[in-house]
Structure formats: structure tokens, C-alpha cells
Amino acid sequence: MKSVVSAAVILTFIGGVNCLPSYGLLSNIKPSRIEVQSIAQGNHQQLIARVGTILNSPFYLKYGKTAYLPTENIEIKFSKVIEDSRCPSNVTCIWQGQVIIELDIRKNGKQLSTLMLTLIPGRDALPIQFSNKYSVTLIGVSPYPSGQTIALQDYIVQLVVNKN
């Protein structure tokens, strides 16, 4: 009986009741049957680490975290910052620089692809396709450089996933 009570509390958290939209937590995300079963089996720590989101809606994702699209059973993990050569805000540069990140994409629990997305300040973001059905667009990366080294755990990306 104790695990059922714990599962209900965690389901409320994952379900997004009164959750803030920061880092992609949305109030309309409900756990799937697989998530409910996993929570009941005590695997809730892994599920809490995921950020629930939906197609065609921008969301935020912290470095090292995973977004989950329950309707598509797709997980997107922000796994690397490959390059961040953006011109610091307090410096005049010849080139604006760019930021390149890596995302690991899983579908139905299996590795689907690894994507590198590039964002160049002042230019439109380009969607990157995966699985011939979906595209992901890197909309923004924060914090913006100010001359200090940015710790990996401080990076937050804004993404949107669309079904083609």
C-alpha cells in the first residue's frame, strides 16, 4: 500500500499539477501507463529526471537532463556542449560566434540518433530532421557569455520538436 501512495504523489508531480513552465514542465502532460507501472515498481527517480513536453511547443532543457514526448515515446537528452564561441556581451568581435550542442534521441527506449545543433546569434535557427518523421530546432542557449567560463550544468537550451 505504501508504494501506491508514493506513486500517487509522484504522479501528481510528473502530471504537472501546479508546476511552473520552467525547464519544460507543462501542466497538460500526463504520465503514460508505462510510467505509472515504472513508478509503482519503484523506478520513479529516473522518471522524475525527465522533463515532460509536447510536439510543436517550445520547451527548456538543462544540460544533462532528458525531455520526454509521451505521445511519441521519444526522449531527448541534452548531452554535450561541443562549442560555445559566441562573442561575450561586453566585447566587440569581428564574428558573432556560435554555439553547438549535442542531443541524444531515443525512441521506445532504443538509441535512435545523435544530433548536433548549431545556433548562430542573429540568424534563423534551422530544424534538424531525425527518423524521417520529426525535426528539432535549437531556438536559444543561455546563459549568454559575459567573459566568464560557463559551467556545463548552467547551460539551458530552448528547443521545439515538430512532426513532419
C-alpha positions as CSV (number, residue, x, y, z in Angstrom):
1,M,0.0,0.0,0.0
2,K,2.9,2.3,0.7
3,S,4.2,2.2,-2.9
4,V,0.7,3.1,-4.2
5,V,0.6,6.2,-2.0
6,S,4.2,7.2,-3.1
7,A,3.2,6.6,-6.8
8,A,0.2,8.9,-6.4
9,V,2.4,11.7,-5.0
10,I,4.9,11.3,-7.8
11,L,2.2,11.1,-10.4
12,T,0.9,14.4,-9.2
13,F,4.4,15.9,-9.6
14,I,5.0,14.4,-13.0
15,G,1.5,15.2,-14.1
16,G,2.3,18.8,-13.8
17,V,-0.3,20.0,-11.4
18,N,0.6,23.5,-10.4
19,C,4.1,23.0,-12.0
20,L,5.9,26.0,-13.3
21,P,6.7,26.1,-17.0
22,S,10.4,26.5,-16.4
23,Y,12.6,23.7,-17.9
24,G,9.7,22.4,-19.9
25,L,7.3,21.2,-17.2
26,L,3.9,21.6,-18.7
27,S,0.5,21.3,-16.9
28,N,-1.1,19.2,-19.6
29,I,1.4,16.3,-19.5
30,K,0.0,13.1,-18.0
31,P,2.1,10.0,-17.3
32,S,1.7,7.0,-19.6
33,R,0.7,3.6,-18.4
34,I,4.4,2.5,-18.7
35,E,5.4,5.4,-16.4
36,V,2.7,4.5,-13.9
37,Q,3.9,0.9,-13.9
38,S,7.5,2.0,-13.5
39,I,6.6,4.3,-10.6
40,A,4.7,1.6,-8.9
41,Q,7.8,-0.6,-9.3
42,G,9.9,2.0,-7.6
43,N,11.7,3.4,-10.6
44,H,10.5,6.9,-10.0
45,Q,13.9,8.6,-9.7
46,Q,14.7,8.0,-13.4
47,L,11.3,9.3,-14.4
48,I,11.5,12.5,-12.2
49,A,14.7,13.4,-14.0
50,R,12.8,13.7,-17.3
51,V,11.1,16.9,-18.5
52,G,7.6,16.4,-20.0
53,T,6.8,18.2,-23.2
54,I,4.7,18.1,-26.3
55,L,5.2,18.4,-30.0
56,N,5.2,21.9,-31.6
57,S,5.7,23.6,-28.3
58,P,9.0,25.3,-27.3
59,F,10.5,23.9,-24.0
60,Y,13.6,24.5,-21.9
61,L,16.1,21.7,-21.1
62,K,19.0,21.9,-18.7
63,Y,22.4,20.3,-19.5
64,G,22.3,16.6,-18.7
65,K,18.5,16.4,-18.5
66,T,16.1,14.5,-20.7
67,A,12.9,15.7,-22.3
68,Y,10.1,13.2,-22.9
69,L,7.3,13.4,-25.5
70,P,4.8,10.8,-24.2
71,T,2.6,10.8,-27.3
72,E,5.6,9.8,-29.4
73,N,7.6,7.8,-26.8
74,I,10.6,9.9,-27.6
75,E,13.4,11.0,-25.2
76,I,15.8,13.9,-26.0
77,K,18.8,14.3,-23.8
78,F,20.9,17.4,-23.8
79,S,24.2,15.5,-23.7
80,K,27.0,17.9,-24.7
81,V,28.1,21.4,-25.4
82,I,30.5,20.9,-28.2
83,E,31.4,24.6,-28.8
84,D,30.5,27.9,-27.4
85,S,32.4,30.6,-29.3
86,R,29.7,33.3,-29.0
87,C,31.1,36.8,-28.6
88,P,30.8,37.9,-25.0
89,S,28.3,40.6,-24.3
90,N,30.9,43.0,-23.1
91,V,33.3,42.6,-26.1
92,T,33.3,43.8,-29.7
93,C,34.1,40.9,-32.0
94,I,34.6,40.5,-35.8
95,W,32.5,37.3,-35.8
96,Q,29.4,36.7,-33.6
97,G,30.5,33.1,-32.9
98,Q,28.2,30.1,-32.5
99,V,27.2,27.5,-30.0
100,I,26.9,23.8,-30.9
101,I,25.2,21.3,-28.8
102,E,24.6,17.6,-29.0
103,L,21.3,15.8,-28.3
104,D,20.8,12.1,-27.9
105,I,17.5,10.9,-29.2
106,R,15.8,7.6,-28.0
107,K,12.5,6.2,-29.2
108,N,10.8,3.3,-27.4
109,G,13.9,3.1,-25.2
110,K,16.3,2.5,-28.0
111,Q,19.0,4.9,-29.3
112,L,17.7,6.5,-32.5
113,S,20.3,9.1,-33.3
114,T,22.7,11.7,-32.0
115,L,22.2,15.2,-33.4
116,M,24.4,18.3,-33.4
117,L,22.6,21.6,-33.5
118,T,24.2,24.9,-34.2
119,L,22.9,28.3,-33.2
120,I,24.5,31.5,-34.6
121,P,23.3,34.7,-32.9
122,G,21.3,36.9,-35.3
123,R,20.5,34.0,-37.7
124,D,17.3,31.9,-38.0
125,A,17.6,28.5,-36.4
126,L,17.5,25.6,-38.8
127,P,15.5,22.4,-37.9
128,I,17.4,19.2,-37.9
129,Q,15.5,16.1,-39.0
130,F,15.6,12.7,-37.4
131,S,13.8,9.4,-38.0
132,N,12.3,10.9,-41.3
133,K,9.2,11.9,-39.2
134,Y,10.5,14.6,-36.8
135,S,12.6,17.7,-36.6
136,V,14.1,19.5,-33.7
137,T,15.1,23.2,-33.7
138,L,17.5,24.9,-31.3
139,I,15.8,28.2,-30.5
140,G,18.1,29.6,-27.8
141,V,21.0,28.8,-25.5
142,S,21.6,30.5,-22.1
143,P,23.4,31.9,-20.3
144,Y,24.9,34.2,-22.9
145,P,28.7,34.5,-22.4
146,S,29.9,37.5,-20.5
147,G,33.7,36.7,-20.4
148,Q,33.5,34.2,-17.6
149,T,33.6,30.5,-18.2
150,I,30.1,28.9,-18.2
151,A,29.8,25.7,-16.2
152,L,28.2,22.9,-18.1
153,Q,25.4,22.5,-15.5
154,D,24.4,26.1,-16.1
155,Y,23.6,25.7,-19.7
156,I,19.9,25.7,-20.7
157,V,18.6,25.2,-24.2
158,Q,15.3,26.1,-25.7
159,L,14.1,23.6,-28.2
160,V,11.0,22.7,-30.2
161,V,10.2,19.3,-31.7
162,N,7.9,19.1,-34.7
163,K,6.4,16.1,-36.5
164,N,6.9,16.4,-40.3
